[in-house]
């Protein structure tokens, strides 16, 4: 039995997008299933394409996307240079989440 003062489980999912291939569909279904069971699950996506209530966009710094494109061409590393992701740790909900799940974070 859960005590009345206990807060719900918090699960933060991180992904490049909230809509696209089967991976995004799988993570959306997982979140919807968790939320149906009372878990506070949220998706933080670099590219937000839907208006789902559980999806939040990554913060962005001015010029960051352009800098990443240049560095991608120079180094060959995709989706690597996004210093704004450090801003996510300033969000109290993320800091207090019980579980962080990083999914499909590749170029």
Order of alpha helices (4+ residues) and beta strands (2+ residues): beta-alpha-beta-beta-alpha-alpha-beta
